[in-house]
Amino acid sequence: MSKIFPVDAAVAASALINESKYFELYQASLDNNDAFWAEQGMRIDWIKPYSQIQDVSYAKSDLHIRWYHDGTLNVCANCVDRHLPEKASQTAIIWEGDNPENSKHITYQTLFDEVCRMANVLKSLNVSKGDRVTLYMPMIPEAVYAMLACARIGAIHSVVFGGFSADALAGRIIDCQSKLVITADFSHRGGKSIPLKKNVDDAAKIAGVSDYLESVLVVKNSEVAVDWNDSLDHWYHQKAEQVPAECPVEEMSAEDPLFILYTSGSTGKPKGVLHTSGGYLVYASLTHQYVFDYHPDDIYWCTADVGWITGHSYIVYGPLANGATTLMFEGVPNYPDSSRFWQICDKHQVNICYTAPTAIRALMREGNSYVESTSRLSLKLLGSVGEPINPEAWQWYYDVVGEAKCPIVDTWWQTETGGILISPLPGATPLKPGSATRPFFGIEPALVDGEGKELSGEAEGNLIMKRSWPGQMRTVYGDHQRFIETYFSTFEGAYFTGDGAKRDKDNYYWITGRVDDVLNISGHRMGTAEVESALVAHPKVAEAAVVGYPHEIKGQGIYTFVTLNAGLEGNEALRDELVKWVRKEIGPIATPDIIQFAPGLPKTRSGKIMRRILRKIAEDEFANLGDISTLAEPAVVEDLIANRQNKK
Ligand code: WTA
């Protein structure tokens, strides 16, 4: 039996939603779905109001998802301009540098001025409505200015996380045919400098990129010189001096694209998840307000990077649409030391802190003294996202960080969902450590078995969504067929999440993890197929298979089995070479934790790699290999077990 943490009466009294209101509104949101979303749509400003609410078909032959589609709006105007009459001098963004001595407050007025300037710079570089712009940025305010500037002029941004390599960046520039890359000379993390501009230079040289890329806009973020290419590169600060201060907003249809964000799938190259304007903003702002119980004047901090969906929806679009104060942190949790997160909470009087289980586990390992040396009195709510949070980490977060005073919202969602779908609401939901609890308003999850049969009551199965919500992705950029195949083909007429889940007797959901070949490394998605194809691209590698294994801090680690070309012998030097190779091909976030050289991989007689067996070996479950009667060469497995590499 898992523990239950009842809702604190004082929290419930001041919260936007209490438990009975949750049930009432939830039921109403399903019973009168259009009426619910019609009303919620009005939380943002429209240029031309909508009369249509949803136009959705999950049928494979006619798959389309449209929300508020006859309305027009501008997302940037909603996040910035509309707050000016009342909040011009309120802080929109608190920026905290990697170096603890650097921080600044950016008001809504300043945000407006900066975004307009950036938007005019984009126009001066020939960017207009519908063009794609790739951002490869540090966690500095200019990253937010750039996103909002794109939204202002109707350009579609594609943010690529700074931990991806030049190769990965090039692939993403080509896929969406970006004409502009916005970057910085360097990014600063944990006292180290990362040469972002150099990676962009390398990406620009990769075949195919120059077909699209016209300019690179560089924000100066260091005193160190960088290489310069006069025909491509522009300093932002120089361009900004040459453009007008005012920039009108572009009127966009609700279904015009807002951004593309690449994410790993179980097969092939990353998919460009496409989100549109109206529905996405309604959903991001609604969930931000209710899940975090955001009240005016709260200081809200999401520790994610803007390179991920969490940064898009819950650092930038949700909070700013709500006129909130959002904190943006350039650095890492353990620099200068492992107190940093909690020092930031004290320094800026943070009320709501939203982070990832991997960070919690890493800090927990360093001991309580790093937490206890800070006051954290301002905290009233804690959040978790990215992967299942193990009950030990939950309990530590609750007891030590929150001193048993702050509810924890364990929010389940995905790049594809645009916003949180399953989560406690702090004033409404008794908590169970490790459970994402109940669906948000308008969300109808279900569990199905392998045949697509819906399971009722207490059950475990594949997690699907039976109906749409406004924040749902609309397509895979440039590949609608892949969209249909990935999400709507496994279970007829429903959105398939790729996750497994359990539902308990209280109707609480417990996410058990991916049911496909996607790994979750420190809360970051990585397809095994991507790492495998990076490895087999190495001239010495004949074949590779990648599986996950339980990792104390990262949640999952990357275990790779590699077969070398005939006559080659595996050794430490080659291991290092392969690690470097994968980091170059994909980026540091795909670094293999373990490489095991193997004379052969376990295959069925028809030649399919039996990953199930590799997974068991990686997990140390030798006794549990299951049915191996279909193996072509059983001896292969004995060798794999005998040469099992030790976990790090
Ligand atoms: C996992 C991140 C359990 C899940 C917002 C999902 C979680 C994938 C949780 C999406 C959670 C995210 N509990 N698992 N609270 N949140 N996941 O696209 O497997 O980077 O499918 O979006 O992370 O990862 P993504």
Boltz pocket constraint, residues with backbone or C-beta under 6 A from the ligand:
constraints:
  - pocket:
      binder: B
      contacts: [[A, 263], [A, 308], [A, 309], [A, 310], [A, 384], [A, 385], [A, 386], [A, 387], [A, 388], [A, 389], [A, 410], [A, 411], [A, 412], [A, 413], [A, 414], [A, 415], [A, 416], [A, 422], [A, 436], [A, 497], [A, 498], [A, 499], [A, 511], [A, 513], [A, 514], [A, 520], [A, 523], [A, 524], [A, 525]]
      max_distance: 6.0
